[in-house]
Structures are given as structure tokens and as C-alpha cells.
Amino acid sequence: MEFRTRVIAGFAVLAVIAVLAVAVQIMAESLCMTDDETPLPIISSQMTFTRSDFLYGPAEYRPYAHPLSLNTLTGDPDGQWYLMYVMLNETPQGGNPFLFKVQSVAVDYEFTDLAGTAAVSVYGARPFGGAAWTNRQDGYGSCGYFVPGTADVGEDMPWTVPLKAGNPATVRLSNTHGLGPDEIPTGTVTFWFEKDGSGLDALHITTDPAQRKGGVTRDAPQAGRFYLTHTGGSAVGSVYLLIAVDRPQPDTFSLKLTTQYAEVA
């Protein structure tokens, strides 16, 4: 009888410890999230960009702990890209369902007079700074989104500047002066990755929000929709799109983005 009592008491202690651990996790994550970092209940954000919004290039890579080649999935080892970074109002959420609704961000896009190929990547930053995330582009769990264009190549874009290699990487945003009804408070963002291999398996691009890990879309239409999803355990403070094109764009180029929340089934 005494042994049985000890076993029951032991299980009771373990149960109490487990409950306390969950409570501490919820409390800690709640303290790290302010109202400003909780997804806003807005309907959508609309933005339109022109060729002058490509601020960097020509470049062969995008920022990470080590430079990630933008040519990996295009079959052109010598491709040169022009880049723009766009901050979104909405942030995908995953992780602890006790703290926030699991949701994705739907991105509707429309290219006009796109020359060459456009490649889309996603970056995210934690609340109050810290290590960043981006989509994995090689191996198991890789995802990416590529849109081929049909327009004639434009003239050189001499205002672009080389993208400085390094970790962390600080980049200028192309939509500093307005995002729907809001203004972005800063014109730059810094992405820092702790080490090679980290920050590659939390944010994803997918054509189906139920497939949260996404995949590689190589031949997307010039107008359509994709989703940004989050499968990490930490809250996302802000999310950014990197739009890269491998040719100088004509004067008539434009890109319209409309973003909104979409719940994950």
C-alpha cells in the first residue's frame, strides 16, 4: 500500500510540474508580445511598386548566415538580380494556439510588363529583435515562388546599389512612405542569423495554406495568390517580402500587392 501511494504521489508531482511548465511558457510568451505585435484586425493592405522601387543589384545572392544564391532553382548559374524589400502589415502565426489564432497571410499579386523572372522570398523578425527567419530554398522542406515574364528587357537601373554581404544584413525598405493607411516607422530592417542552418524552417511560401510547409512553384502566373505560413514556436514580430527580378525592368513595369489574413484550417 505504501509503494502504491508513493507511485500515485509521484505521478501527481509530475502532473503539477507539467502544468506549471505550460503556464510559465504561456506567461513568458505573453510578456514578450505587446498589442503592437499582435496581428491587427485589418481587412487588407494594398501597395503598388514600380521599377524605381528595386533598390539593390545586380546581385547573385540574398542575405542569410551565408549568402543564399538566387540562381539555385532557376538553372542559370550566372543570373544577376535586382532586389526590393517590402514590409507587410500582417504577420503569419503558428506555434502556441493558446496565445493566438493559427493563421496565414494571403498575398494577391499582379505584375504588369514583367521582364525576365521574378522570385519571391519571405523574411521574418522576432519581437524586440533577435535572430531572423527566412524560407529554406534547398533540400527537404524548401519553398519558393517564381513568376516568368514576357515583356522586353528595360534599360539599366543605375540607382541600384550593391547588396553588402554579411551577417547581420541591414537593408532599405521600398515601401517606407505608406502601407495602406499606415506609415512604416523606419526605413530599414536588419536581419541577423545565429549560425548556418538556423532560421530556415519557420516561415514558408505555399499555394495552399493547408500545406503549411509549402513547396517550390517554378511557373506561376503573372497574377495570382500565394500564402505565407509560420510553423515555428516563437511569435513573429514582423514579416517582409523580398521580390527579386533577373532583368532590368521596363518603364511600364508595375507590381500590385494586396495582403490579408487567412485562417489555417
PyRosetta script that sets phi, psi and omega in degrees:
from pyrosetta import init, pose_from_sequence

init()
pose = pose_from_sequence("MEFRTRVIAGFAVLAVIAVLAVAVQIMAESLCMTDDETPLPIISSQMTFTRSDFLYGPAEYRPYAHPLSLNTLTGDPDGQWYLMYVMLNETPQGGNPFLFKVQSVAVDYEFTDLAGTAAVSVYGARPFGGAAWTNRQDGYGSCGYFVPGTADVGEDMPWTVPLKAGNPATVRLSNTHGLGPDEIPTGTVTFWFEKDGSGLDALHITTDPAQRKGGVTRDAPQAGRFYLTHTGGSAVGSVYLLIAVDRPQPDTFSLKLTTQYAEVA")
pose.set_psi(1, -40.9)
pose.set_omega(1, -179.3)
pose.set_phi(2, -64.7)
pose.set_psi(2, -39.4)
pose.set_omega(2, 178.8)
pose.set_phi(3, -63.6)
pose.set_psi(3, -43.6)
pose.set_omega(3, 179.5)
pose.set_phi(4, -61.7)
pose.set_psi(4, -40.3)
pose.set_omega(4, 178.9)
pose.set_phi(5, -63.4)
pose.set_psi(5, -40.7)
pose.set_omega(5, 178.8)
pose.set_phi(6, -64.7)
pose.set_psi(6, -40.1)
pose.set_omega(6, 178.9)
pose.set_phi(7, -62.8)
pose.set_psi(7, -45.5)
pose.set_omega(7, 179.6)
pose.set_phi(8, -62.1)
pose.set_psi(8, -42.7)
pose.set_omega(8, 179.1)
pose.set_phi(9, -63.4)
pose.set_psi(9, -38.7)
pose.set_omega(9, 178.6)
pose.set_phi(10, -62.9)
pose.set_psi(10, -44.8)
pose.set_omega(10, 178.0)
pose.set_phi(11, -63.8)
pose.set_psi(11, -36.7)
pose.set_omega(11, 178.9)
pose.set_phi(12, -63.9)
pose.set_psi(12, -41.7)
pose.set_omega(12, 178.4)
pose.set_phi(13, -63.4)
pose.set_psi(13, -42.7)
pose.set_omega(13, 178.9)
pose.set_phi(14, -62.8)
pose.set_psi(14, -39.2)
pose.set_omega(14, 178.8)
pose.set_phi(15, -64.3)
pose.set_psi(15, -41.6)
pose.set_omega(15, 179.3)
pose.set_phi(16, -63.9)
pose.set_psi(16, -42.0)
pose.set_omega(16, 179.3)
pose.set_phi(17, -62.0)
pose.set_psi(17, -42.0)
pose.set_omega(17, 179.9)
pose.set_phi(18, -63.4)
pose.set_psi(18, -43.6)
pose.set_omega(18, 179.2)
pose.set_phi(19, -63.4)
pose.set_psi(19, -43.4)
pose.set_omega(19, 179.0)
pose.set_phi(20, -63.2)
pose.set_psi(20, -38.0)
pose.set_omega(20, 180.0)
pose.set_phi(21, -63.9)
pose.set_psi(21, -42.6)
pose.set_omega(21, 178.2)
pose.set_phi(22, -64.5)
pose.set_psi(22, -41.9)
pose.set_omega(22, -179.8)
pose.set_phi(23, -63.3)
pose.set_psi(23, -40.6)
pose.set_omega(23, 178.9)
pose.set_phi(24, -64.8)
pose.set_psi(24, -41.4)
pose.set_omega(24, 179.0)
pose.set_phi(25, -61.8)
pose.set_psi(25, -46.5)
pose.set_omega(25, -179.4)
pose.set_phi(26, -62.2)
pose.set_psi(26, -42.6)
pose.set_omega(26, -179.6)
pose.set_phi(27, -65.0)
pose.set_psi(27, -43.3)
pose.set_omega(27, -178.0)
pose.set_phi(28, -64.5)
pose.set_psi(28, -43.9)
pose.set_omega(28, -179.3)
pose.set_phi(29, -69.3)
pose.set_psi(29, -33.1)
pose.set_omega(29, 177.5)
pose.set_phi(30, -65.2)
pose.set_psi(30, -38.2)
pose.set_omega(30, 179.7)
pose.set_phi(31, -67.7)
pose.set_psi(31, -25.0)
pose.set_omega(31, -178.7)
pose.set_phi(32, -87.9)
pose.set_psi(32, 0.8)
pose.set_omega(32, -179.7)
pose.set_phi(33, -120.4)
pose.set_psi(33, 121.7)
pose.set_omega(33, 175.9)
pose.set_phi(34, -101.3)
pose.set_psi(34, 173.8)
pose.set_omega(34, 179.1)
pose.set_phi(35, -59.7)
pose.set_psi(35, -32.7)
pose.set_omega(35, -179.0)
pose.set_phi(36, -67.9)
pose.set_psi(36, -23.5)
pose.set_omega(36, -178.0)
pose.set_phi(37, -97.6)
pose.set_psi(37, -6.6)
pose.set_omega(37, 175.4)
pose.set_phi(38, -79.9)
pose.set_psi(38, 135.2)
pose.set_omega(38, -178.9)
pose.set_phi(39, -51.3)
pose.set_psi(39, 133.0)
pose.set_omega(39, -178.0)
pose.set_phi(40, -80.8)
pose.set_psi(40, 143.5)
pose.set_omega(40, -178.7)
pose.set_phi(41, -82.0)
pose.set_psi(41, 55.0)
pose.set_omega(41, 178.7)
pose.set_phi(42, -93.8)
pose.set_psi(42, 156.1)
pose.set_omega(42, -176.9)
pose.set_phi(43, -75.1)
pose.set_psi(43, -52.2)
pose.set_omega(43, -179.5)
pose.set_phi(44, -163.6)
pose.set_psi(44, 166.2)
pose.set_omega(44, 173.1)
pose.set_phi(45, -124.5)
pose.set_psi(45, 138.9)
pose.set_omega(45, -179.6)
pose.set_phi(46, -124.6)
pose.set_psi(46, 135.2)
pose.set_omega(46, -179.7)
pose.set_phi(47, -141.5)
pose.set_psi(47, 146.3)
pose.set_omega(47, 175.2)
pose.set_phi(48, -130.5)
pose.set_psi(48, 132.9)
pose.set_omega(48, -176.5)
pose.set_phi(49, -122.9)
pose.set_psi(49, 152.8)
pose.set_omega(49, 176.5)
pose.set_phi(50, -120.1)
pose.set_psi(50, -178.2)
pose.set_omega(50, -176.9)
pose.set_phi(51, -65.5)
pose.set_psi(51, -24.0)
pose.set_omega(51, 179.7)
pose.set_phi(52, -70.7)
pose.set_psi(52, -11.0)
pose.set_omega(52, 179.3)
pose.set_phi(53, -84.3)
pose.set_psi(53, -6.5)
pose.set_omega(53, 170.9)
pose.set_phi(54, -78.5)
pose.set_psi(54, 111.8)
pose.set_omega(54, -171.8)
pose.set_phi(55, -101.0)
pose.set_psi(55, -16.8)
pose.set_omega(55, -174.7)
pose.set_phi(56, -125.9)
pose.set_psi(56, 150.9)
pose.set_omega(56, 174.4)
pose.set_phi(57, 133.7)
pose.set_psi(57, 175.3)
pose.set_omega(57, -7.0)
pose.set_phi(58, -72.2)
pose.set_psi(58, 147.8)
pose.set_omega(58, -176.2)
pose.set_phi(59, -144.2)
pose.set_psi(59, 156.9)
pose.set_omega(59, 178.1)
pose.set_phi(60, -106.5)
pose.set_psi(60, -3.7)
pose.set_omega(60, -169.5)
pose.set_phi(61, -141.6)
pose.set_psi(61, 170.6)
pose.set_omega(61, 171.3)
pose.set_phi(62, -129.2)
pose.set_psi(62, 159.8)
pose.set_omega(62, -171.9)
pose.set_phi(63, -67.9)
pose.set_psi(63, 143.2)
pose.set_omega(63, 170.7)
pose.set_phi(64, -167.9)
pose.set_psi(64, -173.1)
pose.set_omega(64, 176.8)
pose.set_phi(65, -57.6)
pose.set_psi(65, -36.2)
pose.set_omega(65, 164.8)
pose.set_phi(66, -127.6)
pose.set_psi(66, 151.9)
pose.set_omega(66, -176.5)
pose.set_phi(67, -57.8)
pose.set_psi(67, 132.9)
pose.set_omega(67, 177.5)
pose.set_phi(68, -98.1)
pose.set_psi(68, 121.3)
pose.set_omega(68, -178.1)
pose.set_phi(69, -66.8)
pose.set_psi(69, 130.5)
pose.set_omega(69, 175.3)
pose.set_phi(70, -78.8)
pose.set_psi(70, -6.1)
pose.set_omega(70, -178.1)
pose.set_phi(71, -94.1)
pose.set_psi(71, -0.2)
pose.set_omega(71, -172.7)
pose.set_phi(72, -57.2)
pose.set_psi(72, -42.8)
pose.set_omega(72, -172.0)
pose.set_phi(73, -106.9)
pose.set_psi(73, 5.4)
pose.set_omega(73, -178.0)
pose.set_phi(74, -99.8)
pose.set_psi(74, -15.9)
pose.set_omega(74, -178.9)
pose.set_phi(75, 81.4)
pose.set_psi(75, 5.6)
pose.set_omega(75, 178.4)
pose.set_phi(76, -115.3)
pose.set_psi(76, 98.0)
pose.set_omega(76, -175.2)
pose.set_phi(77, -67.6)
pose.set_psi(77, -15.2)
pose.set_omega(77, -176.6)
pose.set_phi(78, -109.1)
pose.set_psi(78, 18.1)
pose.set_omega(78, -177.5)
pose.set_phi(79, -63.7)
pose.set_psi(79, 143.5)
pose.set_omega(79, 176.9)
pose.set_phi(80, -120.9)
pose.set_psi(80, 131.1)
pose.set_omega(80, -168.7)
pose.set_phi(81, -120.8)
pose.set_psi(81, 150.6)
pose.set_omega(81, 172.3)
pose.set_phi(82, -113.3)
pose.set_psi(82, 136.3)
pose.set_omega(82, -166.8)
pose.set_phi(83, -122.1)
pose.set_psi(83, 144.8)
pose.set_omega(83, 166.0)
pose.set_phi(84, -135.0)
pose.set_psi(84, 145.2)
pose.set_omega(84, 177.5)
pose.set_phi(85, -113.1)
pose.set_psi(85, 133.0)
pose.set_omega(85, -175.2)
pose.set_phi(86, -127.1)
pose.set_psi(86, 125.3)
pose.set_omega(86, 175.2)
pose.set_phi(87, -88.0)
pose.set_psi(87, 136.5)
pose.set_omega(87, 179.5)
pose.set_phi(88, -103.5)
pose.set_psi(88, 152.1)
pose.set_omega(88, 173.6)
pose.set_phi(89, -69.9)
pose.set_psi(89, -39.2)
pose.set_omega(89, -172.7)
pose.set_phi(90, -90.5)
pose.set_psi(90, 152.5)
pose.set_omega(90, 176.7)
pose.set_phi(91, -131.0)
pose.set_psi(91, 132.2)
pose.set_omega(91, 175.4)
pose.set_phi(92, -69.9)
pose.set_psi(92, 147.8)
pose.set_omega(92, 179.9)
pose.set_phi(93, -130.9)
pose.set_psi(93, 145.0)
pose.set_omega(93, 175.1)
pose.set_phi(94, -145.5)
pose.set_psi(94, -142.8)
pose.set_omega(94, 173.7)
pose.set_phi(95, 69.0)
pose.set_psi(95, -131.8)
pose.set_omega(95, -170.4)
pose.set_phi(96, -74.3)
pose.set_psi(96, 110.4)
pose.set_omega(96, -177.4)
pose.set_phi(97, -70.7)
pose.set_psi(97, -11.3)
pose.set_omega(97, 178.2)
pose.set_phi(98, -74.4)
pose.set_psi(98, -19.2)
pose.set_omega(98, -174.4)
pose.set_phi(99, -98.7)
pose.set_psi(99, -34.5)
pose.set_omega(99, -177.6)
pose.set_phi(100, -157.7)
pose.set_psi(100, 158.5)
pose.set_omega(100, 179.9)
pose.set_phi(101, -69.1)
pose.set_psi(101, 134.5)
pose.set_omega(101, 175.5)
pose.set_phi(102, -70.4)
pose.set_psi(102, 122.5)
pose.set_omega(102, -173.7)
pose.set_phi(103, -151.8)
pose.set_psi(103, 160.3)
pose.set_omega(103, 175.1)
pose.set_phi(104, -118.9)
pose.set_psi(104, 174.1)
pose.set_omega(104, 175.6)
pose.set_phi(105, -112.4)
pose.set_psi(105, 122.3)
pose.set_omega(105, 175.4)
pose.set_phi(106, -87.6)
pose.set_psi(106, 129.1)
pose.set_omega(106, -179.6)
pose.set_phi(107, -117.9)
pose.set_psi(107, 110.3)
pose.set_omega(107, 171.9)
pose.set_phi(108, -93.3)
pose.set_psi(108, 132.8)
pose.set_omega(108, -176.4)
pose.set_phi(109, -132.0)
pose.set_psi(109, 156.2)
pose.set_omega(109, 175.2)
pose.set_phi(110, -149.2)
pose.set_psi(110, 111.6)
pose.set_omega(110, 175.1)
pose.set_phi(111, -89.1)
pose.set_psi(111, 139.8)
pose.set_omega(111, 171.8)
pose.set_phi(112, -121.9)
pose.set_psi(112, 126.5)
pose.set_omega(112, 178.7)
pose.set_phi(113, 53.8)
pose.set_psi(113, 55.5)
pose.set_omega(113, 175.9)
pose.set_phi(114, -83.7)
pose.set_psi(114, 126.9)
pose.set_omega(114, 175.4)
pose.set_phi(115, -102.6)
pose.set_psi(115, 141.6)
pose.set_omega(115, 179.3)
pose.set_phi(116, 71.7)
pose.set_psi(116, -140.8)
pose.set_omega(116, -177.8)
pose.set_phi(117, -124.5)
pose.set_psi(117, 137.8)
pose.set_omega(117, 172.8)
pose.set_phi(118, -103.4)
pose.set_psi(118, 136.4)
pose.set_omega(118, 178.3)
pose.set_phi(119, -121.7)
pose.set_psi(119, 133.5)
pose.set_omega(119, -177.6)
pose.set_phi(120, -113.2)
pose.set_psi(120, 131.6)
pose.set_omega(120, 173.0)
pose.set_phi(121, -127.5)
pose.set_psi(121, 163.1)
pose.set_omega(121, -179.2)
pose.set_phi(122, -124.8)
pose.set_psi(122, 140.4)
pose.set_omega(122, 174.5)
pose.set_phi(123, -126.2)
pose.set_psi(123, 151.8)
pose.set_omega(123, 175.7)
pose.set_phi(124, -140.7)
pose.set_psi(124, 153.8)
pose.set_omega(124, 178.2)
pose.set_phi(125, -128.3)
pose.set_psi(125, 144.3)
pose.set_omega(125, 178.8)
pose.set_phi(126, -76.3)
pose.set_psi(126, 157.7)
pose.set_omega(126, 174.1)
pose.set_phi(127, -58.1)
pose.set_psi(127, 140.0)
pose.set_omega(127, 177.4)
pose.set_phi(128, 64.5)
pose.set_psi(128, 23.9)
pose.set_omega(128, 177.3)
pose.set_phi(129, 86.3)
pose.set_psi(129, -161.1)
pose.set_omega(129, -175.5)
pose.set_phi(130, 98.9)
pose.set_psi(130, -171.6)
pose.set_omega(130, -176.2)
pose.set_phi(131, -64.1)
pose.set_psi(131, 148.5)
pose.set_omega(131, -177.6)
pose.set_phi(132, -102.6)
pose.set_psi(132, 175.0)
pose.set_omega(132, 175.1)
pose.set_phi(133, -126.4)
pose.set_psi(133, 158.6)
pose.set_omega(133, 167.4)
pose.set_phi(134, -153.9)
pose.set_psi(134, 167.2)
pose.set_omega(134, -178.4)
pose.set_phi(135, -74.1)
pose.set_psi(135, 145.7)
pose.set_omega(135, 176.2)
pose.set_phi(136, -76.6)
pose.set_psi(136, 133.4)
pose.set_omega(136, -177.8)
pose.set_phi(137, -116.2)
pose.set_psi(137, -2.3)
pose.set_omega(137, 177.7)
pose.set_phi(138, -130.2)
pose.set_psi(138, 146.1)
pose.set_omega(138, 171.5)
pose.set_phi(139, 75.6)
pose.set_psi(139, -162.1)
pose.set_omega(139, -176.4)
pose.set_phi(140, -64.4)
pose.set_psi(140, 132.6)
pose.set_omega(140, -180.0)
pose.set_phi(141, 84.3)
pose.set_psi(141, 9.2)
pose.set_omega(141, -178.8)
pose.set_phi(142, -73.2)
pose.set_psi(142, 152.6)
pose.set_omega(142, 176.5)
pose.set_phi(143, -151.1)
pose.set_psi(143, 156.9)
pose.set_omega(143, 179.3)
pose.set_phi(144, -178.2)
pose.set_psi(144, 167.9)
pose.set_omega(144, -174.8)
pose.set_phi(145, -141.8)
pose.set_psi(145, 119.9)
pose.set_omega(145, -175.1)
pose.set_phi(146, -123.9)
pose.set_psi(146, 132.9)
pose.set_omega(146, -178.5)
pose.set_phi(147, -121.9)
pose.set_psi(147, 113.7)
pose.set_omega(147, 175.9)
pose.set_phi(148, -81.0)
pose.set_psi(148, 140.0)
pose.set_omega(148, 178.9)
pose.set_phi(149, -107.8)
pose.set_psi(149, 171.4)
pose.set_omega(149, -177.7)
pose.set_phi(150, -127.6)
pose.set_psi(150, -2.3)
pose.set_omega(150, -176.4)
pose.set_phi(151, -76.5)
pose.set_psi(151, 159.9)
pose.set_omega(151, 175.5)
pose.set_phi(152, -69.5)
pose.set_psi(152, 146.7)
pose.set_omega(152, 179.9)
pose.set_phi(153, -65.5)
pose.set_psi(153, 139.2)
pose.set_omega(153, 179.3)
pose.set_phi(154, -85.9)
pose.set_psi(154, -177.9)
pose.set_omega(154, 176.3)
pose.set_phi(155, -74.8)
pose.set_psi(155, 168.5)
pose.set_omega(155, -179.8)
pose.set_phi(156, -55.9)
pose.set_psi(156, 154.7)
pose.set_omega(156, 178.5)
pose.set_phi(157, -113.5)
pose.set_psi(157, 81.7)
pose.set_omega(157, -168.3)
pose.set_phi(158, -69.9)
pose.set_psi(158, -13.6)
pose.set_omega(158, -179.8)
pose.set_phi(159, -79.0)
pose.set_psi(159, -12.9)
pose.set_omega(159, 179.6)
pose.set_phi(160, -70.5)
pose.set_psi(160, 153.6)
pose.set_omega(160, -179.3)
pose.set_phi(161, -126.5)
pose.set_psi(161, 155.5)
pose.set_omega(161, 178.6)
pose.set_phi(162, -61.0)
pose.set_psi(162, 144.1)
pose.set_omega(162, 175.3)
pose.set_phi(163, -84.2)
pose.set_psi(163, 117.7)
pose.set_omega(163, -177.2)
pose.set_phi(164, -68.5)
pose.set_psi(164, 129.6)
pose.set_omega(164, 176.2)
pose.set_phi(165, -74.0)
pose.set_psi(165, 152.3)
pose.set_omega(165, 176.6)
pose.set_phi(166, 140.5)
pose.set_psi(166, 165.5)
pose.set_omega(166, -180.0)
pose.set_phi(167, -140.0)
pose.set_psi(167, 111.0)
pose.set_omega(167, 12.2)
pose.set_phi(168, -78.4)
pose.set_psi(168, 165.5)
pose.set_omega(168, 178.0)
pose.set_phi(169, -121.9)
pose.set_psi(169, 126.7)
pose.set_omega(169, 177.1)
pose.set_phi(170, -106.7)
pose.set_psi(170, 126.9)
pose.set_omega(170, -176.6)
pose.set_phi(171, -128.5)
pose.set_psi(171, 151.6)
pose.set_omega(171, 175.0)
pose.set_phi(172, -82.1)
pose.set_psi(172, 145.5)
pose.set_omega(172, 177.9)
pose.set_phi(173, -93.8)
pose.set_psi(173, 145.0)
pose.set_omega(173, -178.3)
pose.set_phi(174, -87.6)
pose.set_psi(174, -8.8)
pose.set_omega(174, -179.2)
pose.set_phi(175, -122.2)
pose.set_psi(175, 41.8)
pose.set_omega(175, 179.2)
pose.set_phi(176, -62.0)
pose.set_psi(176, -36.2)
pose.set_omega(176, -172.1)
pose.set_phi(177, -96.9)
pose.set_psi(177, 55.7)
pose.set_omega(177, 171.7)
pose.set_phi(178, 123.4)
pose.set_psi(178, 131.2)
pose.set_omega(178, 175.1)
pose.set_phi(179, -140.8)
pose.set_psi(179, 95.2)
pose.set_omega(179, -171.7)
pose.set_phi(180, 60.5)
pose.set_psi(180, -129.0)
pose.set_omega(180, 180.0)
pose.set_phi(181, -83.9)
pose.set_psi(181, -2.4)
pose.set_omega(181, -171.4)
pose.set_phi(182, -106.6)
pose.set_psi(182, 161.4)
pose.set_omega(182, 173.0)
pose.set_phi(183, -115.2)
pose.set_psi(183, 134.2)
pose.set_omega(183, 176.2)
pose.set_phi(184, -75.6)
pose.set_psi(184, 128.6)
pose.set_omega(184, -172.8)
pose.set_phi(185, -72.9)
pose.set_psi(185, -15.6)
pose.set_omega(185, -179.5)
pose.set_phi(186, -138.0)
pose.set_psi(186, 150.1)
pose.set_omega(186, -177.7)
pose.set_phi(187, -91.4)
pose.set_psi(187, -2.5)
pose.set_omega(187, -178.7)
pose.set_phi(188, -133.7)
pose.set_psi(188, 163.4)
pose.set_omega(188, 172.8)
pose.set_phi(189, -141.5)
pose.set_psi(189, 146.0)
pose.set_omega(189, 179.6)
pose.set_phi(190, -114.8)
pose.set_psi(190, 127.8)
pose.set_omega(190, 176.9)
pose.set_phi(191, -107.9)
pose.set_psi(191, 127.2)
pose.set_omega(191, 178.5)
pose.set_phi(192, -129.2)
pose.set_psi(192, 132.5)
pose.set_omega(192, 179.9)
pose.set_phi(193, -119.2)
pose.set_psi(193, 130.6)
pose.set_omega(193, -171.8)
pose.set_phi(194, -61.7)
pose.set_psi(194, -42.8)
pose.set_omega(194, -177.9)
pose.set_phi(195, -165.9)
pose.set_psi(195, 168.8)
pose.set_omega(195, 175.2)
pose.set_phi(196, -58.8)
pose.set_psi(196, 133.1)
pose.set_omega(196, 178.3)
pose.set_phi(197, 96.6)
pose.set_psi(197, -18.3)
pose.set_omega(197, -179.4)
pose.set_phi(198, -93.1)
pose.set_psi(198, 151.4)
pose.set_omega(198, 176.7)
pose.set_phi(199, 75.5)
pose.set_psi(199, 20.0)
pose.set_omega(199, -176.8)
pose.set_phi(200, -111.2)
pose.set_psi(200, 1.9)
pose.set_omega(200, -173.1)
pose.set_phi(201, -137.7)
pose.set_psi(201, 41.4)
pose.set_omega(201, 178.1)
pose.set_phi(202, -124.8)
pose.set_psi(202, -36.0)
pose.set_omega(202, 179.9)
pose.set_phi(203, -110.7)
pose.set_psi(203, 141.5)
pose.set_omega(203, -173.3)
pose.set_phi(204, -142.2)
pose.set_psi(204, 157.6)
pose.set_omega(204, 171.8)
pose.set_phi(205, -113.6)
pose.set_psi(205, 129.3)
pose.set_omega(205, -177.1)
pose.set_phi(206, -144.2)
pose.set_psi(206, 155.8)
pose.set_omega(206, 173.9)
pose.set_phi(207, -94.5)
pose.set_psi(207, -4.8)
pose.set_omega(207, 179.8)
pose.set_phi(208, -138.7)
pose.set_psi(208, 111.7)
pose.set_omega(208, -176.4)
pose.set_phi(209, -61.6)
pose.set_psi(209, -19.2)
pose.set_omega(209, 176.0)
pose.set_phi(210, -72.8)
pose.set_psi(210, -24.3)
pose.set_omega(210, 174.9)
pose.set_phi(211, -96.7)
pose.set_psi(211, 82.3)
pose.set_omega(211, -164.9)
pose.set_phi(212, -71.6)
pose.set_psi(212, -20.8)
pose.set_omega(212, 177.5)
pose.set_phi(213, -80.8)
pose.set_psi(213, -14.4)
pose.set_omega(213, 175.6)
pose.set_phi(214, 71.2)
pose.set_psi(214, -159.0)
pose.set_omega(214, -178.7)
pose.set_phi(215, -175.2)
pose.set_psi(215, -173.9)
pose.set_omega(215, -178.7)
pose.set_phi(216, -100.6)
pose.set_psi(216, 120.1)
pose.set_omega(216, 174.9)
pose.set_phi(217, -105.6)
pose.set_psi(217, 115.8)
pose.set_omega(217, -171.8)
pose.set_phi(218, -98.8)
pose.set_psi(218, -20.4)
pose.set_omega(218, -172.1)
pose.set_phi(219, -135.6)
pose.set_psi(219, 57.6)
pose.set_omega(219, -177.5)
pose.set_phi(220, -75.8)
pose.set_psi(220, 152.8)
pose.set_omega(220, 177.7)
pose.set_phi(221, -70.0)
pose.set_psi(221, 165.3)
pose.set_omega(221, -178.3)
pose.set_phi(222, -76.8)
pose.set_psi(222, -8.2)
pose.set_omega(222, 171.0)
pose.set_phi(223, -141.5)
pose.set_psi(223, 131.6)
pose.set_omega(223, -177.5)
pose.set_phi(224, -179.6)
pose.set_psi(224, -157.2)
pose.set_omega(224, -177.4)
pose.set_phi(225, -141.8)
pose.set_psi(225, 139.9)
pose.set_omega(225, 166.8)
pose.set_phi(226, -134.9)
pose.set_psi(226, 172.4)
pose.set_omega(226, -175.9)
pose.set_phi(227, -126.1)
pose.set_psi(227, 147.8)
pose.set_omega(227, 171.6)
pose.set_phi(228, -106.5)
pose.set_psi(228, 127.2)
pose.set_omega(228, -178.0)
pose.set_phi(229, -124.6)
pose.set_psi(229, 161.4)
pose.set_omega(229, -176.7)
pose.set_phi(230, -134.0)
pose.set_psi(230, 126.3)
pose.set_omega(230, 178.3)
pose.set_phi(231, -122.2)
pose.set_psi(231, 11.0)
pose.set_omega(231, 179.9)
pose.set_phi(232, -81.3)
pose.set_psi(232, 174.2)
pose.set_omega(232, -178.3)
pose.set_phi(233, -95.1)
pose.set_psi(233, -11.2)
pose.set_omega(233, -177.1)
pose.set_phi(234, -104.7)
pose.set_psi(234, 154.9)
pose.set_omega(234, -179.9)
pose.set_phi(235, -68.2)
pose.set_psi(235, 146.5)
pose.set_omega(235, 176.2)
pose.set_phi(236, -94.4)
pose.set_psi(236, 123.8)
pose.set_omega(236, 179.3)
pose.set_phi(237, -82.3)
pose.set_psi(237, -40.1)
pose.set_omega(237, -179.8)
pose.set_phi(238, -157.6)
pose.set_psi(238, 156.3)
pose.set_omega(238, -177.8)
pose.set_phi(239, -134.0)
pose.set_psi(239, 148.1)
pose.set_omega(239, -173.1)
pose.set_phi(240, -137.0)
pose.set_psi(240, 144.5)
pose.set_omega(240, 171.3)
pose.set_phi(241, -102.1)
pose.set_psi(241, 139.5)
pose.set_omega(241, 168.0)
pose.set_phi(242, -107.6)
pose.set_psi(242, 117.1)
pose.set_omega(242, 174.8)
pose.set_phi(243, -107.8)
pose.set_psi(243, 121.0)
pose.set_omega(243, -178.2)
pose.set_phi(244, -121.7)
pose.set_psi(244, 139.5)
pose.set_omega(244, 175.6)
pose.set_phi(245, -125.2)
pose.set_psi(245, 144.8)
pose.set_omega(245, -174.2)
pose.set_phi(246, -98.7)
pose.set_psi(246, 14.9)
pose.set_omega(246, 175.4)
pose.set_phi(247, -143.4)
pose.set_psi(247, 150.3)
pose.set_omega(247, 169.0)
pose.set_phi(248, -59.7)
pose.set_psi(248, 139.0)
pose.set_omega(248, -174.6)
pose.set_phi(249, -93.4)
pose.set_psi(249, 150.2)
pose.set_omega(249, 177.5)
pose.set_phi(250, -72.0)
pose.set_psi(250, 166.9)
pose.set_omega(250, -179.8)
pose.set_phi(251, -61.4)
pose.set_psi(251, -25.8)
pose.set_omega(251, -176.6)
pose.set_phi(252, -87.2)
pose.set_psi(252, 2.7)
pose.set_omega(252, 179.6)
pose.set_phi(253, -64.8)
pose.set_psi(253, 142.0)
pose.set_omega(253, 169.2)
pose.set_phi(254, -152.7)
pose.set_psi(254, 155.9)
pose.set_omega(254, 176.2)
pose.set_phi(255, -135.6)
pose.set_psi(255, 119.8)
pose.set_omega(255, 177.0)
pose.set_phi(256, -104.8)
pose.set_psi(256, 128.4)
pose.set_omega(256, 178.0)
pose.set_phi(257, -119.9)
pose.set_psi(257, 134.3)
pose.set_omega(257, 172.3)
pose.set_phi(258, -129.7)
pose.set_psi(258, 123.8)
pose.set_omega(258, -175.8)
pose.set_phi(259, -122.4)
pose.set_psi(259, 147.9)
pose.set_omega(259, 178.7)
pose.set_phi(260, -160.1)
pose.set_psi(260, 162.6)
pose.set_omega(260, 178.7)
pose.set_phi(261, -75.1)
pose.set_psi(261, 147.2)
pose.set_omega(261, 174.7)
pose.set_phi(262, -140.4)
pose.set_psi(262, 122.1)
pose.set_omega(262, -179.5)
pose.set_phi(263, -68.5)
pose.set_psi(263, 147.8)
pose.set_omega(263, 177.7)
pose.set_phi(264, -95.5)
pose.set_psi(264, 126.8)
pose.set_omega(264, -178.9)
pose.set_phi(265, -67.5)
pose.dump_pdb("model.pdb")
